[in-house]
Amino acid sequence: MIKLKNLIGESKPKNPRVGKCYELSGRYVLEHPKAILVHGRLINPFKRGLTELDHAWVEVGDEIFDPVMDIIWPKNVYEDFFHAKPNKKYSFIEVVKIVDRAENWGPWENINLTENESDEEHADALRKTGFWGKAGAGALIMARTTGRLLLQLRGDYVEQPNTWGGWGGAIDAGLSPESAMQKEIEQETGLKSSQIREIIPLYIFRHPSGFRYYNFLVTVDDEFIPRPSPTNEWEISGFRWVKYGQWPSPLHFGLQILLQRSGKKIRKIIDKNSEGGRLVEAIDKAHEKAALAAIRYVWRLMPRAERFYEYDFSLWMSNDEPTQKFVLRLAQILYPNDPDAFYTFFNKDIIPTLEKLEAVRTKRIGKKIGDDPLFLLKLAVKNKTWEGAKQSLMSISPAATWAYKGGRITNEEAENMFDRLYKIALGQTMYDERYLKYSPQLSTLSVDHNNPTETVFIQHLAGHSAQKFPDKVKVHRGTNSPLAKIRPGDFVSFDKDYARTYTKSRYGTVHQEVLPSKDLRVYKMEPERDELIYWPEGHQIKQVTNVPTFRDFWGKWR
């Protein structure tokens, strides 16, 4: 802001804002709904002749903001210094309506506010009935190609703010409910009457105060992005196309009542629409087919063992130019209006499809294994010599990477490895409870600038604005067997790819589960390489006894 003492005494201030008082003041009020726009006259003491000039400024309580000078003045000082005389004052709502009608920023002395029902009458109705206007009209918009409905998130300065509802507003005098609805939709979404395929009357809400609200279902050919007029942008915070029944929260009370009274009718129209309803599933399948095509294209380059590693998959997809072009083309077809279509396609379609494929694989190999928890150990020794069985055992042991030093594995090393793998397979808790005192509960961690490691750990995994972890978190466990679940005493990780490094057999998979933060102990606090121990309160340690020797097991199952 320019200081007042720097302005006084300048005979000809060089200000590029001069001549834009009406526009600057009007735009300021549209951004600050509690402000009052003033059109009037004043004397500019910086110019010779002391002639009166038309001018616009803004009142905010006991202060005046003059956008041309970019100064906030005490109201009495401004009026005395400039001999300011207001001609007309406009509220936020009046500015919105007049800008829309006049299509300019002023002056507005000749604008007739009573062309339709005036805003004063709408406001009077609000005071008497609690509703804006004596009657209202609005609609839900349905795209015939998808059967989805367009909802708006209401802005901060309307009645029932920050709720999800349809499109509409008060009925101005002289308009029918249907005409008023079409006018409101065009103002709020940019949808022209010529683009509407069908208008279907729905439930009429009647209030004991006399207020009525006429609901309609409007159908259009395709989904579109709403483009509200500049004077209506303040009413809308966002929008969303949704399937019937998959409603965002919270819903506007009017939409809740409409769905109670006309929900079956709306659903019936969607289901009967030859191009709607069922095509939502077709579109979802189209996205999945495109994702499958992209996955197969990338997989032809990748080692089989890395196919479900999301990070490695993304590298192969992005670093091979023909593959990148192929995936980008698919993404642009599915998301033509998205500047980040490549990444949207990867996150919304490819990753979920990869997870589905892995789930199918896990289910298939699970059937092959049956319900035998010792299947992998038996497979390790089947048709093997004693030395071959020891080497096979090492290949399925996560501990082998640090337990085995190279060369031939000794009998003692093999027995120790087998003992551990046998107990894990039958569900023994392998973590030593004595070390829990060094592993804090995940739920007790909090952002502390004196502890940067803990702060980085939380904000990297829970979000930059997070102060602690949520009550429940999703974690992953890499296992050699699809039969294994996450059990007390198991190591788990936030990072799926890191958890996958614990799989050491062709039957290995990653299990995921949402667990309470209070039941997870922090063993290693490293983003992307974190390790947690699942230790629910009251957990009873399971002991597996009568473990055979590895040589006896080999002798029985080879």
PEKA-V796216 format. One record per run of one state. SS is the DSSP state (~ for helix, > for strand, _ for the rest). FROM is the first residue (numbers start at 1). TO is the last residue. If there is no record, write none. Layout:
BEGIN
{{SS FROM TO} {SS FROM TO}}
END
This chain:
BEGIN
{{_ 1 3} {~ 4 7} {_ 8 20} {~ 21 31} {_ 32 35} {> 36 43} {_ 44 51} {> 52 60} {_ 61 62} {> 63 66} {_ 67 70} {> 71 74} {~ 75 82} {_ 83 84} {> 85 90} {_ 91 91} {~ 92 102} {_ 103 118} {~ 119 129} {_ 130 134} {> 135 143} {_ 144 148} {> 149 154} {_ 155 163} {> 164 165} {_ 166 166} {> 167 170} {_ 171 176} {~ 177 189} {_ 190 192} {~ 193 195} {_ 196 197} {> 198 206} {_ 207 211} {> 212 220} {_ 221 232} {~ 233 235} {> 236 242} {_ 243 250} {> 251 251} {_ 252 252} {~ 253 272} {_ 273 277} {~ 278 299} {_ 300 303} {~ 304 306} {_ 307 309} {~ 310 319} {_ 320 320} {~ 321 334} {_ 335 340} {~ 341 369} {_ 370 374} {~ 375 381} {_ 382 385} {~ 386 395} {_ 396 399} {~ 400 403} {_ 404 410} {~ 411 425} {_ 426 432} {~ 433 438} {_ 439 440} {> 441 441} {~ 442 444} {_ 445 451} {~ 452 462} {_ 463 471} {> 472 479} {_ 480 490} {> 491 493} {_ 494 495} {~ 496 500} {_ 501 508} {> 509 516} {~ 517 519} {> 520 524} {_ 525 530} {> 531 534} {_ 535 549} {~ 550 557} {_ 558 558}}
END
